Amino acid sequence: MTDPIPDRADTSRLPLVVDLDGTLCRTDTLWENFFSAWRICWWLPFAVPIWLIAGRDHLKARLAQIALPVVECLPWNRSVVDALRDARGLGRRCVLATAANERIANACAAHLGLFDEVLASSDGVNLKGSAKADALVARFGVGGFDYVGDSSADLPVWAKAAKKYSVSRIVPPGGLELGDGSRGSAFAAWVKLLRVRHWVKNGLVFVAPVAAHAWSNGDGWQAAALAFVSFCSVCSGVYIINDLFDLASDRAHPSKRRRPLAAGALPLSTATMASVFLLLGGIAIACWVGLWVAAVVLAYIAVNALYTVHVKRIPVFDVFCLAGLYTLRIVAGAVAVVVPLSAWLVAFSVFAFLSLALLKRSADIGRLSPDEVLAGRGYRGRDAAFVNGLGMGTAIAASLVLALYVASDQVATLYPAPLWLWGVAVIVLVWLSRLWRMAMNGTMDDDPVLFATGDTVSWVCALLVGACAVLATWGAG
């Protein structure tokens, strides 16, 4: 039987009790803690089920012993923070009551400096739902506090509170919604999280069959299309995992901090499950196309995992790794259609993609002071000259490889009018040079490929390249 809530004439002096996960903070600190700890201990996923058998409280305590989330960068809910400041201004007692581990809760409270008391989980106590309600009633009595929560787990607590506030669409009877108007479209957040715009990069799987002139191979084009779908699925899964591991560094970045997971727009648990589904689905499609395509996709996932866990923080090696990931897409297209992979194509791809990877780093480094470190990477501001020089050098190397290919005897046997291909070499060099000029003067987007998809000049260059290739192929000499 529920205890009756007393009718109080004045609740303005009652303690204001606030939940942490999903309420004060737009994310789940348990998942934040898991990925912070996983970066330190690679074996963590194998230990978590064992710790969970002993209880969620034990799991939270063990994770907190390994590492804590970077609380300074957590996405705080402005409306709740403002409510706490207003309450303190009125002399009310502010309490943080959360199911998060006490180490995390105390770190959050210390960072914000808005709480007089912290109630949290410990090894042996999981302060969630009814357990939290009982603890608050024992401390303040039934109806002796106001409570701000967000989920169905808070219903037992709201039932004991005088005033009930919710920051989500789950509002208890008699409760009020406390929002700041920042809740956006979940669909738009998912589109952004999956990097749908980045799927254009997977069009590289069609490069090998086009370069091999496999125009009439219907089965080959179907296989390439399935390889494209496989890469879209796998890449989206990988992007989610990268975001989960890069939460702290993304929040320190001027544009990446608006990514859905960094901003707390989507649940980390749901995103994790989505990444697993996308990875397994992409692998299944690749296996359907062929074992060699599946092998390339698995290699892509393995290299990406190595990049996420370690390589991305090693200067120079990180950009070579990114260039290799682009090249693997071309390899997948070749093995899907079963056409020979030209050494010219591989050489050009490595240099061109290395230049684009360096462009991405150059855009990030350009915002730094000489001694400032790029968050989540090993570069400093003083590395700009090195990165820019190497990037321009690889752009010239890519254009040189393309020019040598055009001048080779092999081209004369493949193209009736090979002179038109010199236009391709010139246009590629001009396009890369323009991108590098923009990067050096600070007007380049942090992702050159995405920049190109919305850049009119880049589209004109692409159309001119296509026109030169068509004229060379169909003999307009």
Secondary structure, 3 states (H helix, E strand, C coil): CCCCCCCCCCCCCCCEEECCECCCECCCHHHHHHHHHHCCCCCHHHHHHHHHHCCHHHHHHHHHHHCCCCHHHCCECHHHHHHHHHHHHCCCCEEEEEEEEHHHHHHHHHHHCCCCEEEEEECCECCCCHHHHHHHHHHHCCCCCEEEECCHHHHHHHHHCCCEEECCCCCCCCCEECCCCCCCCHHHHHHHHCCHHHHHHHHHHHHHHHHCCCCCCHHHHHHHHHHHHHHHHHHHHHHHHHHHHCHHHHHCCCCHHHCHHHHCCCCHHHHHHHHHHHHHHHHHHHHHHCHHHHHHHHHHHHHHHHHHHCHHHCCCHHHHHHHHHHHHHHHHHHHHHCCCCCHHHHHHHHHHHHHHHHHHHHHHHCCCCCCCECCCCCCEHHHHHHHHHHHHHHHHHHHHHHHHHHCCHHHHHHCCCHHHHHHHHHHHHHHHHHHHHHHHCCCCCCCHHHHHHCCHHHHHHHHHHHHHHHHHHCCCC
